[in-house]
C-alpha cells in the first residue's frame, strides 16, 4: 500500500565503511578520487554504483521482468533473431527456439539496421553496432517480436524509405529505466527523465591512495638458477567511510511507470536495500570488500531535497569515523532545519554501531 503521507521525495543517506579496496578505477587503474575541503578523498562514480545496483539480486529477483537491457548490440541481436527464426526475447536470453520462418542474412541485416536505428544511429562501419548504448525495455522487445513475426512471414526486404511501426514505449514498465532514465536522441518524447538522482559516494575523511607491491610464484619453477617470482606487480588501493546520497522523486517514478504506484514503491524498497547492501564489484577477488551500510537514514516529504554532504566539507580527523560521521550528519540535518524549517515529514534510521533500528523498519516506512 502507498503511504499517502509519505510525500513526493524519498532521500537516502548512508555511511558505508570499506576496508582496503579498489572499487572503481580511473584510466590508470587507480581508485577514483576527488578533492573536497582541500583534502583528497576516495570517490565512487554514480555510474559505477548504479550498475552494481541494477545487476544485483535485489533488482533481478525482486523486480523480475521489470529490468531492461543496455546494449550497443540491438541490431546484431535482431539480425540473429531473423536468421534463426527465434524471437528477440529468446535471442537476448541465449535461448534457441525457432517460431518464425528463417530469413536470409542479407535481408535480415537490412531489417535489423532499420529497426536498430529507431533506438540509436547504427555505425555503418562497425557492423550493426549502435553508436551509443541503448536502454531497451521488456515491452519494447515484445513489440519488436510482433514486428519480426510479421516480417518473417512476408519474407521480403524493406522497401526504400519504408516506414517503421512504433517500437518505442513510453511510459515504460522497467524500473531501472524509470529510476535512472534514458536518452533517445532522435525521439525526445520517448526519452525518460531519471526519477532518481545519485551522488558520487565520497569518503568523509582524507585518504592516501597506497601501493601494494605483490609477487606471484611459479609453482613448477624448481630451478635454483632461475630463482625469484614468476610475476611482479603493483596494485593501488584505499580504505574509508563513504557518504552516499540518493534522491528519488516518487511522483516522477510513478509517472514513468505509467501510474503503477505499487511497482514504484517496490522499486524504492529495492533501491534502499541496494544502497544498504550493494557496492561496486571492482577487484572483489583481490580485496573481498563486501560490506553493509553502517548507518542508513531515509527521509520522506514534499520539501525541497538537499544533500547533507556539507557535513563533511571539513574532513574528519577522529579514529572512529562511523560514530563521528553519524554525529556530523545529524548535526548538519538539525542545523539546516533550524535555518530553513522542517525538511522531511517521515524520517527512519538504522545504526549498526549504535544498535538502533533495522533495515526492515526503514523499508517498512516507505511501503
N, C-alpha and C positions, 0 to 999 in steps of 0.2 A: 504494500500500500504506500502511496505517496504521502509524505508528511506535508500537508498544506501550509504549515507554519515554518517550514524549513528554509524557505527563501530561494532567491534566484541564484545566488553564488555559493559554491562549495569551495573553501580554501583549505588546502592540506599543507601542513608544516611538519617536517620530520628532521630528526637528528640521527644520522647513521654513522656508526664508528667502524671504519675499515682498517684491518691490520695491513702490514706491508703488502702492496699490490700495485698492479699497473692496469687499471680498469679500462682506461680509454686513452689510446696513444695518439701522439701527433705524427707528422710526416717523418720524424726522425726516430720514432719508436719510443719516445719519452712520454711519461704521464703528462696529460694536458694540465696547464697551469693558468693562472690569472693573477694580476696584481690588484689587491684590494686593501685599502687603508695603508698603502705604502709597503705592503708585505706580500711576498709570493705565497699563493695558496694553490692547492691541488684543485682541479676542476674536472667535471664530467660534462660532456656536451649533452644538451637536451635530446638531440637526435639519437645518441648512443643509448641513453636510458629509456627513451620511448620504444626503441626497437626491442630492447630486453623485455619491456612490459608486454609488447604485442606478441612476442614469441613465448611468453610464459604460460604455464598451465592454467593460471587464473583467468587468462583470456581464452585460450584454446579449449579448455574444458567447460568453464562456467558460461562462456559465450559462444559455444559451439554453433557453427552455421552463421555467425554474425561477425566474422573476422575476414577481411578481404585479403587480396594479394597485391604486393608491389613488385613490378617486374618491367623489364625492357623487352621481354620475350613474348609478348602477347601475339604479335604477328606470326612468329615461328610456331607457337602452340596452336593457333588457328589453322595454319597450314598442315601441321601434323594431324589435327582432328579431321580435316577434309580428306587427306590422303588415306588415312586409316579407316575412315568411316565411323570413328568414335565421337562421342560428344566432347565438347571443350571441357566440361566438368570432369570427365574421366581423364582427359589428357592432362589437366592440371594436377590431378592426383596420381598420375602414373598408372592408371588402370586401362587395360586393353579390352574393350567390349564393343565391337563394331555394331552399330544400329542403323547406319546410313549407307547408301551406295558409295563406294570409294571413288575419289576423283584423281585425275592425273595431276602430277606435281606442278606442271607448268600453269595449269588453270587454277590450282589451289593457291599458288603463290600470288596470282593476280587478285584473288578474292581476299586473301589474308592481308595483303598490302592495303587494300581498300578499307577493310574493317579496322585494322590497327590504326590507320590514320585518323579515325574518328576520335581516338583517345589521345594520340600524340603523333607528331610527324615521324615518319619512318626514315631511317638513314638509307638512302639509295645505294650507298657504297658499302653497307655493312649488313648485307642480307636483309632480314626482316626485323632487325632490332629498332626499337623506338629511340629517338634522340634523348628522351628523358624517361625516368621511371614513371610508370602509370599505376595508379591505385585502382584496381578493378574490384567491384563488389560482386557478391554472390548473385544478386538479382541480375546484374549485367551479364554475367557468364551464362545464366539461364536464358536471358533474352537472345544472346548470341547463338546459343544452342538451337533455339527455334529457327533462327535465320539460317544457320548452317544446314539444318534438315531440309529446308526449302531449296537451298542452293544445290545440295547434293542430289535431290530428286530431279531437279532441272538439268543438272549435269552440263551446264554451259559456262562459258567465260563471261565476266562482267562486260556489259556494253560500255562504250566510251561515255564518260561523264555519267555513269549510272548512279541514280540516287540511292543512298543507303537508308534503310529503315532506322528509326530512332533506336539507338542501342544504349545510350547513357541514361542512367536512372537518377532522379533527384525528386523526393528525398531518397535516402539510402536506408538499408537495414543493417549495415555493417558498422559495428560500434567503433572500430579503430578509425574508420573514415569520418564518422560523426564527431569523434573526440578530437582527432589530430588534423582533420581537414585534408583537402586535396585541391590541386590547381589543374585545370584543363585549359590550356592557353587559347584554344580555338573555340571554346564553348564555356564562357564565363558563367552562364546560367546553371551549368552543371558542375561548376566548382563548388566545393563545400568549405565554408568558413569553420575553422577549428573551434570547437566548444571548450577545449582545454588549452590552457597556456602553461607551459612547463619551463621553469627557470633552470639554468645550469647549476647543478649542485656544486657547492664550493666549501672548502674547509673553513672552519670558524677560527682557525689559528694559523700562524705562519708554518710553512713546510719547506724543508730542503729535500730536493729530489736526490736520492742516493744511488750509487752504483754497486751492483752485485757482480763481482768478478767470479766466474764459475768455470769449472772444467768438467769434461766428460771422459770417462775411461773406456778404452777399447778392451772389451772382455777377452778377446782372443790374442791380444798382444802380450806374449810372454817373453819377448826378446829383451835381454839386458842391454843390447846395443841400441835399441830404439825405445828407450825409456821415456816416460812422460805421458801427458794426457793425449787423448785422441782428438780433443776439440777444446778450444779456449773461447770464451765469450764474455760479454758484459751485458747485463740486464738492469735497466733502471726502474726504480720503484719509489713509492712514498706511502705514508700512512697518515690517517687523520679522521677527524669527526666532520662529516659533511652536513650542511644545512640544505634541505630540499624544499622547494616551494612549488605548488601546483594550484592553479585556479580553474575551476570548471564553471562555465555558465550553464546552469541546469536548463534554463528556458531554451537556449540555443541548441543544446544537446537534444532535447525533446523535439524541437522543430526539425533538426537534421534527421532525426529518426522517424519523421512522419507522424509525430504526435504520440509515439509509443512511450509513455511515461514510465511504465513498468520496466521496459528494457533499458531506459535511460538510468533509472535508479540502480538496476543490476550492474550497468556499466560503471557507474560511480563507485559502487561497492567493490567491484573487481579492481578498479584503478587504485583505490585506497589500499587494498590488500597488496597490490604490486608495489606501491610506494614503501610499504612496511617490510616487504619480504624479498623483493627482486632488485638486483643490481646488474650492471653490465657484466658480460661474460669474459672480458679480456683477461688473458693469461691465468685462467682459473686453474689449469692443470699445474701451473708453476707455484701459485700463491694460495689457492683454495680460500679465496676471500669471500666466502658466502656468509652473509650476516643478516640479522633482522634489525629493524629500527629500534634504537634505544628510547626514543621519545616520539610520540605522534600526537598532533593536535589537529582537529578538524573543526572549522568554523562554518556556519551557515547563516545566511541572511540576505537582505536586499541592499545592504550598504555597499558603497564603492570598495572593491577589493584593494588590499595593499599587502605587499611582502613585508616580512619582518627582518630582511637581510641587514638593515641598518644596525641591528643589534650587534653585528659582528664587524662593523666597519673598523672598530678598534679591536685588533686581534687578541684572542685570549692568551694569557700567559700562565694560567694555572696548571696544576698537574692533573686535575680531574676535569677534563674538557666537557664531558657529558653533563655533569652536575652544574657547572658554571654556564654551559650553553643553555640548559633549561631555564636557569635563573635569568639569563640575559633576555631570552625570548619572552618570558612572562613580563619582565620589567618593560621591555620595548612595547609590548601589546598594551600594558596598563597605561604607559605614558602617552601613547597615541590616542587611546580612548579618553584620557584626561584632557587632551588638547582638542580632539575632534568630535568626541562623543562616542557612543556605543558603535562598535564596528561589526558586530555579529549578534544574532539573536539566539543561536544554539551553538554551544561550544562543548566538545567532548575531547578528553585527553587520555593517553596511556603513557605511563612512565615505568619502564622496566627497572631502572635503577632505584626508583622510589617505591616500587611495588604497588603502584596505583593504576587502577583501570585495566582494561583489556582490549584487544583488537575486536573481540565480539561486541563489546559495549560501544566502541566507536562506530563499527559497521551498523549496529542497531540504530544509531542516531540518524542515519541517512536513509533507512529503509522505510 
